[in-house]
Amino acid sequence: MRRASRWGEAFRRALGDDDEGSAAIEFIFVGLLLLVPTVYLVVALGMVQHQSLGAEAGARHIARTISTATDGADADVRAREVLATVVEEYRLDADTVDIEIDCPGAASGCPSAGATVVVTVRTAVALPLAPPVLGLDRLARLPVEAVAVQKVSRFWGATS
């Protein structure tokens, strides 16, 4: 019995099966390999969610502002103010924000009384830590789009 344990012990030594102290190093190494991408993913998804909320708020509030304005000039001024506020509040990149206002099926101009206003806000989210080398910072952008629909009052533009 004693010989078997000696052979086993000699065999383990010959293979270098001495694991003392290496578990902590392996745990730290593997933990870092898993932690860094996970943290990056959480940060990137947080940025995308933040920009999505900003685009959605912008589309919704601009559509509401246009539908409650008194006329076209008032709608334009109020929509610009709302956009400036949303860009500041949600820290959107003003250069990448694009707004499209449409009134599908409207017989006379957009917006007009009784029409349906469709506001689309588009922006792009720059992923964190994307280097500007070879234009990677421009390629590492995710498009974000939000659409809001609002019915314009049939008394829109009527003077009281």
N, C-alpha and C positions, 0 to 999 in steps of 0.2 A: 504494500500500500504506500509505503514511504517512497519507493522508487517511482511510482506513477506521478506523485506530486512533484518530485524532482524533475522528471522528464517534462512535465507540463510547464513547470516554472522555467526551465532552460529553453523550451520551445518559445514561450512568450518573450523571453529576453532576446532570443535570436531574431524574432520578427519585429522587434521594436514596438511591442504592444503596451508601452508604458503611457497610459492616458492621464497621469496625474498632472493637474493644473491646466490642461488644454481645453477643458469644457468651457471655462469662463471666456477664454479668448475666442473660441468658436461661437459662443452665444453672442458676444459683442459684435463680431464680424458679420454673422448672419443677420443679427438684429439691425445693424446699420444698412445692410443691403436691402432689407425689406422696409425699413423705416423711411429712408430718403425718398423713394418713389411714392410711398403712401402719403407723405407730407406734401410733396409736389402736387399730387393728384388732388388732395383736399384744398390746397391753395388755389389751384387752377379752376376747380369746380366752383369754389367760392367766388372767384372773379367773374366767371361766366354767369352765375346766378345773380350777382349784383348788377351786372350790365343788363341782364334779361329783365330784372325788375325795373330798372331805369327806362328801358325801351318800352316796356308795357305801360308804365305810368305816363310816359310822354305821349304815347298814342292815345291812351284813354282820356287824359286831360285835354289834349289838343282837340280831339273829336268833340268832347263836351263843350269846350270853349267856343268852337266854331258854331255848334248847333244852337248855342244860347246867345250869340252875338246879335247886335241889332242890324248890321249890314256887312258887306264884304270888306270894307276898310277896317271896321271895328274887329271883325273876325281875324284879319291879317295881323293887326297890332297885338291883339290878345294872344293869338297863337304863338307869335314870336316871344312874347313875355313868358308864356308858359314853357316854351322850349328852353329859354335861357335859364329859367328856374330849375327845370328838371336836369339840365346839363350840369348845373352847379351842384345841385343836391346829390345826385348820383355819381358825380365826378366822371361823366362821360367825356370822351374825347370829342370836342366840338368839330374837329376836322373830319371825323369819320361818321358823324351822325347825318343821315339822309332821311328826309321826310317826303312822303308822297301823299297827296290829298286827291281823292277821286270821288265822284258822285255818279255811280253807275245808273244808267237809265234816266238821268235828269234831262228834262226837255230844254231847260234854259239855264245855262251857266252852272258853275259849282262854287260855292254852295248856293242853293236856292230854296225857297219855301217848299216844304214837304219832301225834299230830297233826302236820300240816305247818304251820309258822309262816311267814307272809308278812309281812315288815316293809317298809313303804314310808316313805322319808324324802323330804320335799319342802322346798325352800328357794327363794329368789330371789336373783339376782345383780343388784346395782345397777350399771349401766354407769357408767364414769368420766366425770366432768365434766358430768353431767346437772344442770342448774340446778333449784333448787326453785321456780322461777317457774311459776305455773299448774299445779303438781303434776307437772311433767315428771320429777322425780326418782322419783316413784311409778310413772309410766308407763314409764320407761326401765329396767325390771327384766325379766330373763329367768328364767323358771321352770326349776328344775333338780329332777329326780326320780330316785331310785334305789330299786330293789327287790331284796330278798334273800329267799331261801327256804331254810328249814332244817327238817329232820326232827327232831322231838322224840323222845327215847328212850322206849321203851315202859315203862321203869322210872321215868319222871319222876314225881316226887311220892311215890314209895314210900319209906318210912322203912326204914332198915336195922337 
